[in-house]
Amino acid sequence: MTKNDCIEKGKEVLRIEAEAVMGLIDRIDDSFTKAVEIIYKCKGRVVVTGMGKSGWIGNKIAATLASTGTPAFFLHPAEGMHGDIGMITKEDVVLALSNSGETKELNEIIPVIKRLGIDLISLTGNENSALAKASTVVINTGVKREACPLGLAPTASTTAALAMGDAIAIALLEKRGFKKEDFAMLHPGGSLGKKLILRVKDLMHQGSEIPLVEEETLMRDALVEMTSKKLGFIVIENSNKELTGIITDGDLRRIIEKYGNFLDKRTCELMTKNPKTITEDALVVEALHLMEKHSITSLIVSPDKKRIDGVIHLHDILKSGIV
């Protein structure tokens, strides 16, 4: 095969698979809406099953359903006949994938599904198959041809099944009113999830971790506290334990330029008054925006600009992985 032949073959495969997906559009009908309604009303989980390549597609469909608000898992049909069928309950719905509809391992678990009296939804290219006849709802995902020139390797048919699975999942997402906040709760490890659920209280330094001195403290002593806490700033409070100011390492450079020897000065003489604060229930991304807006690297956590609950530094936010 020449370079040009290889390129043309690649394009042909994509055209065939695109045609297979486009051919599904007119099959979004009452069967599709019935399948979505059955899953929507399901009190249990969607048990997705399929053998071989259909099984791999089923795994992906189950994962997409689960991550968009529809509890689901994948059951390998062969393992099902050796005990795993016990994972299915009378509250569940089964979504089965088989292009031929005659997959031996899949059809062997149908009697168990029937005994449980639960709905069976099938994605198949053969509406006259044993699987289709046993199903509550049949969605036709058949294709005119496979991209494989031998017509043997599942290619366009698995792409079609995958696309139909996505269509079902997204229709359910819309029907449930699933929001990005819900998505975040199911994806706490991703940057989007962290942006939407991670709060200041989850990252802030508290108690003895706060670099804190009183406003009458001499700067020589304040520097010791500031250095030991390694956050690049020090919080100043009055005798009533109320927030009065802050001194950052940037402030120190300006103080040195202005005063030279400043070690015997009190912190209240050199501090920045009315420092920026944020509440502990605020999202971390809000803290980041506030830091960017004011070109600062730290915030004091306070509910009323008086009580000091904690501090949060830009480095804490960067380590969290939200950016």
Secondary structure by P-SEA (a helix, b strand, c coil): ccaaaaaaaaaaaaaaaaaaaaaacccccaaaaaaaaaaaaccbbbbccccaaaaaaaaaaaaaaaaacbbbbbbcaaaaaacccccccccbbbbbbbcccccaaaaaaaaaaaaabbbbbbbcccccccccccccbbbbbccccccccccccccaaaaaaaaaaaaaaaaaaaaacccaaaaaaaccccaaaaacccccccccccccccccccccccaaaaaaaaaaacccbbbbbcccccccccccaaaaaaaaaccccccccccccccccccccccccccaaaaaaaaaaacccccccccccccccccccaaaaaaaccc
